Amino acid sequence: MKTIQLNIPDTVDLNDREAKMLLASRLYEKGKLTLGQAAELVGLSKRAFMEILGDYDVSIFNYPLSELENDIKNARDYSL
């Protein structure tokens, strides 16, 4: 596992846990981490991490738009 050291100005009101959550939620949203990996980074269960993701405007449904569009097309093509 990589270790990163950040120097954040004292004027920024950010504790270690919130910094980890910001990073983990963004990496999850970008598809760089799985849900389990992101939860582990923060030290939470998957369930707890999922519940908190909404506070960071991140959907638990990490589904690329291109795949959604493909699914809609397939549904239209094969509908009865």
N, C-alpha and C positions, 0 to 999 in steps of 0.2 A: 504494500500500500504506500502511496506517495504521501509525503508530509509537505505542507505549504505553510509558510510563515507570511502573514500580512501585517503591515503597519497601517492601522486605521486611525485617523485623527481622533483625539480625545473628544472633539465636539460632536462626533457621531455616537448617538446613543444605541449601541449594539453590543449585546453580550455574545459569548462564544456559541451558545446554543442557537441563537437567532441567526448568527452568521452561517453556521453549519446548515440550518434549515433553508436559508436563502440559496446557498450553493447546491444543496441536495435537490431542492425542488426544481431549480432551473436545469440542472443536469438531467433530472428525470424527464422534465418537459421536452428537452432537446433530444431525448432518446440515448443519451450517453450512459445512463445508469438504469438498471431495472428498478422496479418498485422495491424489491428486497434489498438491493444494494444501497439505494438512497435512504431507506429506513435504517439500515445498519450504520450508514455514515453519521446519522443524527443520533443513533442509539435508541431508536424506537422500534416497536413492533410494526409490521406492515399495516395492521389495522389502524394504529394510532397515527402513523404517517399519513395514511389515506384521509383520515378525518381532518388533519391539519392542512392538507394541501389546498383546500378551498380558501383558507386564509391568505394564501399566496397567489390566488387566482390561477391555480394550476388544476386542470381536470385529471381525475384518476384514469380517465379513458384516453390513454395516450395512443391515439389512432391517427395515422397520417391522412391528410385530406385526399391524397391520391388514391389510397385504398378505399376510403369511403365513397369516392366518386365511382370507382370500379365496382364496388358492391351495389350501388344504386343502378348503374348500367346493367349489371348482371340480373338484378331483380326485375328490371323493365323487360329485358330480353327474354326472360324465362317465366314471366308471369302468365297465369292462365287466362 
